[in-house]
Amino acid sequence: MSNSKFVQTEFGTIKLKALFSEKMTMADGEEISSKKVKSELADIIANEDKRKPLSDQKLMEAMKEKGYDIARRTIAKYREQLDIPVARLRKEL
Protein backbone atom coordinates (compact mmCIF):
# COMPACT_ATOMS: atom_id res chain seq x y z
CA MET A 1 0.00 0.00 0.00
CA SER A 2 1.21 3.49 -0.77
CA ASN A 3 -1.39 5.40 1.27
CA SER A 4 0.90 7.06 3.80
CA LYS A 5 4.27 6.78 2.10
CA PHE A 6 6.22 9.72 0.74
CA VAL A 7 9.10 10.10 -1.69
CA GLN A 8 11.77 12.80 -1.72
CA THR A 9 12.29 14.26 -5.19
CA GLU A 10 14.16 17.23 -6.58
CA PHE A 11 10.73 18.94 -6.68
CA GLY A 12 10.10 18.31 -2.98
CA THR A 13 8.41 15.64 -0.91
CA ILE A 14 5.27 14.15 -2.48
CA LYS A 15 2.88 11.36 -1.58
CA LEU A 16 3.71 8.16 -3.41
CA LYS A 17 0.00 7.72 -4.07
CA ALA A 18 0.04 10.87 -6.24
CA LEU A 19 2.25 9.10 -8.77
CA PHE A 20 -0.36 6.45 -9.56
CA SER A 21 -3.80 6.65 -11.12
CA GLU A 22 -6.72 4.97 -9.37
CA LYS A 23 -8.56 2.28 -11.28
CA MET A 24 -12.02 0.79 -11.22
CA THR A 25 -13.68 -2.19 -12.85
CA MET A 26 -16.52 -1.74 -15.32
CA ALA A 27 -19.57 -3.99 -15.40
CA ASP A 28 -17.95 -6.14 -18.13
CA GLY A 29 -14.80 -6.65 -16.03
CA GLU A 30 -12.60 -4.18 -17.94
CA GLU A 31 -10.34 -2.09 -15.71
CA ILE A 32 -10.26 1.63 -16.44
CA SER A 33 -8.66 4.71 -14.94
CA SER A 34 -10.62 6.92 -12.57
CA LYS A 35 -9.59 9.80 -14.86
CA LYS A 36 -11.68 8.23 -17.64
CA VAL A 37 -14.64 7.87 -15.26
CA LYS A 38 -14.31 11.52 -14.21
CA SER A 39 -14.17 12.54 -17.87
CA GLU A 40 -17.39 10.62 -18.62
CA LEU A 41 -19.07 12.17 -15.57
CA ALA A 42 -18.04 15.67 -16.67
CA ASP A 43 -19.42 14.97 -20.18
CA ILE A 44 -22.78 13.84 -18.79
CA ILE A 45 -23.03 16.98 -16.64
CA ALA A 46 -21.95 19.24 -19.53
CA ASN A 47 -24.73 17.80 -21.71
CA GLU A 48 -27.52 17.76 -19.10
CA ASP A 49 -30.62 19.98 -19.26
CA LYS A 50 -29.47 23.05 -17.32
CA ARG A 51 -33.06 23.83 -16.32
CA LYS A 52 -33.33 20.43 -14.66
CA PRO A 53 -29.82 19.22 -13.71
CA LEU A 54 -29.24 15.63 -12.70
CA SER A 55 -28.93 14.67 -9.03
CA ASP A 56 -26.07 12.43 -7.91
CA GLN A 57 -28.52 9.50 -7.96
CA LYS A 58 -29.52 10.25 -11.58
CA LEU A 59 -25.85 10.71 -12.52
CA MET A 60 -25.15 7.27 -11.01
CA GLU A 61 -27.95 5.76 -13.11
CA ALA A 62 -26.64 7.48 -16.27
CA MET A 63 -23.15 6.13 -15.58
CA LYS A 64 -24.54 2.61 -15.05
CA GLU A 65 -26.26 2.84 -18.45
CA LYS A 66 -22.80 3.48 -19.95
CA GLY A 67 -21.41 0.41 -18.16
CA TYR A 68 -19.74 2.14 -15.20
CA ASP A 69 -20.74 0.37 -11.98
CA ILE A 70 -20.19 3.26 -9.58
CA ALA A 71 -21.75 4.22 -6.24
CA ARG A 72 -23.58 7.49 -5.61
CA ARG A 73 -21.00 8.41 -2.95
CA THR A 74 -18.24 8.01 -5.53
CA ILE A 75 -20.17 10.18 -7.98
CA ALA A 76 -20.35 12.89 -5.31
CA LYS A 77 -16.62 12.52 -4.53
CA TYR A 78 -15.61 12.77 -8.20
CA ARG A 79 -18.00 15.68 -8.79
CA GLU A 80 -16.39 17.57 -5.91
CA GLN A 81 -12.89 16.76 -7.18
CA LEU A 82 -13.92 18.23 -10.56
CA ASP A 83 -15.23 21.37 -8.78
CA ILE A 84 -18.75 20.75 -10.09
CA PRO A 85 -21.48 21.98 -7.71
CA VAL A 86 -24.54 19.99 -6.62
CA ALA A 87 -27.59 19.90 -8.92
CA ARG A 88 -29.46 22.75 -7.24
CA LEU A 89 -26.48 25.07 -7.74
CA ARG A 90 -26.08 24.05 -11.42
CA LYS A 91 -29.68 24.97 -12.19
CA GLU A 92 -30.20 27.75 -14.72
CA LEU A 93 -33.52 29.44 -15.41
Summary of the structure (lengths in Angstrom):
residues: 93
radius of gyration: 16.0
end to end distance: 47.2
largest distance: 50.1
contacts: 209
relative contact order: 0.15
helix: 44%
strand: 15%
